[in-house]
Amino acid sequence: MTWLKYLTVFFSDLTSHFTPLTREEEQLDFNVPGEYLIDANKVYNELRKIKTNKSPGPDMIPNKILKVFAYELAPVITDIYNSSIIHGVFPMNLKRSIVVPIPKVSLPQSVEDDLRPISLMSQISKVMEGFTLTKLFAQIESKLDTKQFALPGKSTTPALTYLLHTILSALENTSCSARLFFADFKKGFDLVDHNVIICELENLGVHPALVRWIKAFLSNREQCVRIENSYSSWKKTNGGLPQGTKLGPLLFAVLVNSLLKDWPGRVKFVDDTTVLEIIPRCSPSFLPIIVDQISDYANERGMRLNPKKCKDMVITFLKYKLVENDIFIGGDVVERVSSFKLLGVWLTNNLSWDIHVDKILKKANSRIYALRLLKKAGLSPLNIVHIYCAVIRSQLEYASPVWSALPKTLSDLIESVQKRALKIAYPTLSYDEALHKSNIKLLSTRREEACRKLINLLRDQDSPHNPLTAIVKSGLPDRTHNYDLRNNNPQLLPIMSERLKNFFTIKYS
């Protein structure tokens, strides 16, 4: 069996055990609200936003054609979408996707664990999805878990901020520790039962017209696998959310919406779920019980936890040894780690940033050599600076408010990367002169500005759906624990530790 055929069978068999969606006869007099219909102007605006450097989908229509001829195509796509929402159908040709396996690691060893199937979709399908996504989110926003951060107005940075602020605040009580469970759902987007999603949408009270459209969008999908220039035959799938659809992340959020709804220490970002437990001194951990509940929840929905990739981490500054009880998933012990990469940022059990800074420095330094080659090729200093900002500085600043409380030694190491880059662009100038010439700021200054910008943004928000808003507006940690420490007399927090005082939610509030 060739690799192409093997991957085709593997990806299609992932959902072969699911019951496919059935399309029962719809009522002819189904009432579709007028606000669900769109006009050609909205379609035109979306077509003009298309990025022309993206690969086309199975229809092989170049994105440039869709963008250049947006005025001519807008009325046609408008009619297609309005007809689909009125009749509850979705064109079969727009349901096809080309799966491109992308390695998660440099040298993949396992198809199951080391390859991520990215789907190339029809751009017309994505435009249509966008209109439904807007209507769906407006209906369910207030019903979604407030600790789900993969939603409009939120991102990975607020998710990490909320988690760390909660940990730091809890550890101000010197008689407790924090324990984290990092959940990994095996083949997260691929092992999704469409019937469960439709049931969850109905339970959330989504309008039947939207449910019917989403059912039509999900049912009878086909995919093929592409390796370089070779394509497999088309295969039907009984489930899964193609990674590349606009609706995918929101539908997955709906799928796990009620997960851990009664447990306060939770942070969700699509298929990444982190569980936090605050453990009082000399008390056992109840996290293994919570993990059992997560496993049961997943199994009921056709999902599975991956015991190899789930991790356990304990953060404690107590002098005594924590009572350890292992976490098991299906008989396998979950590995306890001292560091873990969560949403792109390395967290450690001593709350230091040495490992994270080391990782981003290695990635940034590996790209500095490219600047030297570009300089030798005659690229202008200004263009070298632009490339540095886009390719290297962006790596040094990802989620920077979360880890901005750096000791001077680490801050200087990060700054040294920018010094080297500007020295390549302007070899005869000092660092201060090069900063002025290129019109860029110190990285430490930019981190401070990023912190203030995020704080101001959260202050200006008046949304009950973001748990960070109340934290930032108060400007102080909770004076008592948010967690049940099995102590009816919670103590007031003492004077803030340097760890909490320097965290940006406190420092800049």
N, C-alpha and C positions, 0 to 999 in steps of 0.2 A: 504494500500500500504506500503510495506516494505521500509526502508531507502534506501536500495540498488537500488530498482526499481525507487524510487522517484528521486534519484540523477542521475540515468541513463537518465530518461525522461527529467529532468531539464537541464542537460548539452547538450543533443542532441537537445532539443527544442530551445536553444539559437540562433541557426542559421537556424531554419526551415523556416524563412521568406526570406532567401536569395535564389537567383536563382543559382542552382548548375552549376559549370563549364561544358561546353559541349566540347567534343573532336571531332572536325570536321575531315574529312578525310585529312590526311597529304599527301603532295606530295612525291611520291616515290623517286624522284631524289633530295631530300632535301640535300643541301650542308652543311655538318658539318665540320668545320675547324679541321685540324689534331691536332692542339694544345689542342683541347678539349678532346682528348682521353688520357688515362693514361696507364702507364705500371705497371707490377706486383711489381716492386721495390717500387713505391709510395704507393701502397696498403699495402705491407709488412711493411713499416715504420709506417703507420697509425695504423695497427693492433697491432704492438709492443707497441704503446703508450696507448693502452686501459687500463683503471684502472679496476683491477679485483675485487675490492670491491663494484662495482656498481651493482645494480639489473639488471637482464636480461629483455629484452623486451618481447613482445607477442610470439616471436619464441622460447623463453625459452632456447636459446643457452647460456650457461654460458660464461661470458666474458673471463674467464681463458682459455677456449677451443680456443676462437678466437686468444688469445695472444700466447698461447703455440704452436698452429698449424698454426701460421701466414704464414710460408713458404709454407705449403701445400695449404692453403686457398687463398692466394694472387692471383694466376692465375685465380681461379674460380670467385672471386669477380671482378677482372679486366675485365673479359669477360662480366659479368652481367652489370657493369657500362657502358662499351663502347657500348654494345648493346642498353642499355637504352637511351644513348645520341644520338646514330645514328638513332634509330627508334622513339624516342620521347615517350617512355613508361616507366612505373615504376612498378615493381612487386607488385601485390596486397597484398601479404602476408607481404610485408615490409611497407605497408601504415597503418597498424593497430597500435593502441596505447592503452595502459592500463592507465586509468585516476585514479590517487590516490588523493582524496581530502585532502589537507593539511590545518589545521586551521591557519588563519592569527593572531588570538588572542587566549589567553589561554582558554577562555570559549566562543566558537562560539554561537551566538544567531540567526544568519541568514545565510541560505545557500547561498543566493545571494551576501551578503557583506562580510562574514567572512570565506569563504572557497576558497582556491586557487587550481584549478585543475592542478596538475603536471602530465605530460604524460610520461610514460615509453615507450621508442621507441626501435625498433630493433637496435642493435649496428652496424649491417651491413648497415642499412639505414643511420645511422649517419656518417659512414665512407664515403658513397657515397655522402651524402649532403656536406661534407667538401670539396670535389673536385669541386662541383658546386659553393659553396660559394666563393672559391678562385677566380674562373673565373668571377663570377658575380661582386664581389667587385672591381676587377681590371677594369671592364668596367664602373662602375657607380661612383667610388670614387670622381672624379672631379665634378660630377653633384649633389652630395648630399649636403644638407644644412650643412654649416661649423659649425653651432651651434648645430649639432647633435653629441653628445659625446659618444654614444653607438656604437662606431666603432673601428676597430683595430687601435692601437696607441693612443687611448683616453680612459677615464674611468670616474668614478664618481668624483674622486679628481679634475681633470682638469675642469670638469663641474662646480663644486662648486667654484673652484678658479676663474674661469672666471666671474661667477655671482657676487661674493663678491668683486672682484677687480673693476668691473664696478660700483657697488653700492658705494663703498668707494670713487672712483674717482669722481663720480657725486656729492656726498655729500660734496666734498671739496668746491663746490660752495654753500656758506652758505644761499643762497636764494631759495633752492629747497628741495624737499622731494622725497622719493622713495616709490613706491607702487608695491606690488607683488601679482600676481594671480597664485595660484598653481592649475593646471588643473588635474583632475582625470577622465579618460575615463572609463565608466562603463564596467566591464568585458572586459578590454582592448584587450587582445589577443584572446578572445573568440568571440567577435563581429567584425569579420573581413570578409569583402566580398571578396572572391577570384577573382571575376571578376574585381573589382576595382584595386587589386594588379596587375593583368595581364595587365590591361590598363595602369597603371603607369609605369610598366616595358617597355612596348612598347613605351610610350612617352619619356622615358629616352634613347631610342635607343639601348636597350639590344638586342644582337644577337638573331634572331628567334629560333636558336637551343636551347639556354638556356631558352627562354620564353616557348618553347614547353615542355622542360623537367620539368620546375617548374610547368607548368599547369598539367602535368601528375602526378607530386608529390603531388599536392594539391587536385586533383579531386578524388571523390569516396573514401574518407578516412572513416575508421570505427574505432569506439572506444567502449570500455566497461569500467565499473567502478569496482574498487576493494576496498573492505573494509575488512581489515584484510586478511582472507583467502577465502573470498567469492567473486565471480565474477558475473557480470551481463551478459546479452546477448549482442551481438554486435549490434551497431546502426550506421547508416550512418550519416555523418555531411555534411551540405551544405556550411560551411564556418569555420572561425576560424583558428588560428595558434597554433598548440599544443605546450604547454610550456615545452620544453625539446628538441626541434629540433634546429639544428645549424643554419638553414636558417631563423628561426622565427624572431629574433631581426632585421636582415637586411631587411627582407621583411616588417616589421612594420615601420622601418625607411623610406622605400620607400613610404609606405602608407601615412605618415604624412610629406613627404619631402617638399611640397609646403605650409604647414601650417605656417602662419605668415611670409612668405618670405619677405615682405616689412616692417616688424616691427623690428627695430634693437635690442630691448631688449627682447631677447628670449634665452632660454636654453632648449634643448631637450635631454632626455636620454630614448630611446625607447618610452614607453608610458607615461613617466613623462615629462610634459611640464610646464615650468615656464615662466611667462611673467613679464617683468619689465617695469615700466613707471616712468620717472623722471618728477615730477610735479613742475613747477615754483611757487614762492610765489603768493598767492592770485589767483590761477588759478584752474579751475575745472579739475577733472580727466577724461581722455578719455578711461580709462581701461574698463568701462562697455560696450563701443561700440566694443572694441577689443574682449571682451569675447563673445559678440553676434556673431562676425565673426567666432570665434572658434567653437561655437555651430552650426552655419550654415554649416561650413566646415565638422564637424563631422557627422551631419545628412545626408549630401549629400553622405557620404561614408558608411552609415549604422552603424556609431558609435554614442555613446551618452555620453555627459558629466554627471557626477554624482554630482548633486548639494549638496548632503550631505557631500561628501568628498572633493570637491573643497573648497579652502580657500583663504582668502584675508588678506593681512598684509601690514601695513603702517610703514615705517621707517622714522622718522623725528626728528630733534633736534631743530626745530624752536619753538619759544616761543608762536606763535599764533596757534589757533586751525585750523587744515586743513579743507578745504571745503570737506565735506563728501557726496558722492553720492554712494549709495549701488549698488552692482553688483547683477543682477538677472539672473537665469537660469531657463527657463520655468516657471516663476512666483515665484520661490523659491529664497529667499535672501541668498546669499553666506555669510557664517559666517566669521566675521573678527576676527583674532586670534593675540595673542601677541607672540606666538612661533609656530614653525612648523618643523616637521622632514622631511627634504628633502634629498633623496638619502643617508639616514643613519646618517645624521648630523642634530642636532637641531639648527635652526636659530631663533633668537629673534628680536623683533622690536627695541631693544636698542643695537644690535650688540655685546652683551656680550656672554660669553661662560659658564655662571653658570649652565644653564639648561642642556646643552650637557654634561658637566663634571659630573654633578650629575647623569645623566642617565647611563653613561658608568661606573661610580664608583659603582653604585648599581648592574649592571650586573657582573662586575669583582669581587666584594666582595662576591656575591652569589656563586662564583665558588672557592673561597679560601678554603671553608670548605672541598671541594673534595681533596685538597692537604693534609689537615690534616688527612683525612681518609687513603689516600695513604701512608702517612708517618707511620701511626700506623700499616698498613699492611706490612711494611718492605721494601717499595720501596726505592731504593738508592737515595741520594741527587741529583745526576746528572740527573736521570730520572725525578725527581720531577721538576727540573729546565726546562727540555725539555717540560714537559707537561704545565708548567706555560707559557712558551714562545708561545706554540702553541694555547692554549685554553684561556688564560687570557690576556697576553700582546698584542695579536693580537686585542683584543677588545679595549684596551687602545690606540691603535695606528692607528685605521682605519681613513683614510683621515686626518692624523695628521697635514700635512702642512697647511690645511685650517684653523684650530683653534689653531695653534702653538703660537700665540701671547697671551699668558696667563699671568695674574698677578701671582705673586709668591705664593699667597695663594692657587690658584687652581692648580698650577704646583706641589706644595708640597703635595696636597691631592692625586694627581695621583701617585706621587712617593711613597707615603705611601703604596700603594697596592703592589708594587714590594718589598718594605722593608719587608712586612709581609710574602710574598711568600718565600723570601730568608731566612727569620728567621725560617720558617718551615723546609726548606731544610738543613740549617746550623745553628742550634740553639745556638751554642757557639761562633759564629763569629760575628764581627761587620758588619755593612752594607758594608763598604768599602772592608773589607776582603772577604765578601761573593761575592761581585761583581767580585773581582779578581779571587776568587776560581772558580766561575761559568763561567768566561770569558764573562760576559755581561756588558753593559754600562748603565749609568743613562738614564732614560726615556727622560729627558730633552735634553740630548746629542743626543739621537737617533732622537728626533723630529727635532733638528737642522740639523742633517745629512740628514734626509728625505727631508727637505726643499731645501737644497743645491743640493741634487741628482735630484729632480724634476726640479729645475731651470736649471741645467746643461743639463738635458735631453731635455728640451724645447729649450735651446740655440742651441743645436746640430742639432735640427730638421730644415729641410729646406722645410717645407710643407705649402702651402698656404691654406690648408684645416683645420688648427688648429688656431683659433683666439688668443689663448694664446701665440703663438710663437712670434708674433709681439710685444705683451705687454712685454714679458720677455726680448726680445732683446733690446727694447728701454730703459728699466730700470727705466722709469718714467711714471707716469700717463699722459693721454692726458691733454694738457694745456688748451684745450677748450672742451666743451661738445660734445659728439657724438650724442646727442639727440636734436631734435628740441624743444627748450624751448620757441618758439614763441618770440624770442628776437634776433634781427638782430645784436646786439653788445655784443656777449658773452665775459665775463670778464676772464682775465687770473686768474689762480688759485693762491691763496695766499700761504704762507709757509705751507707745508704739516702738517696736523693734526697728532697727535700721532696714531690715529686709522689706517690711511693709511701708515704712516711711518713704523709701526711695522708689517704691513701685509707682508707676506714672498715674494710676487712678487716684492716689493720695497726693503725690508730689505736685501735680499740676491742677488739682481741684481746688 
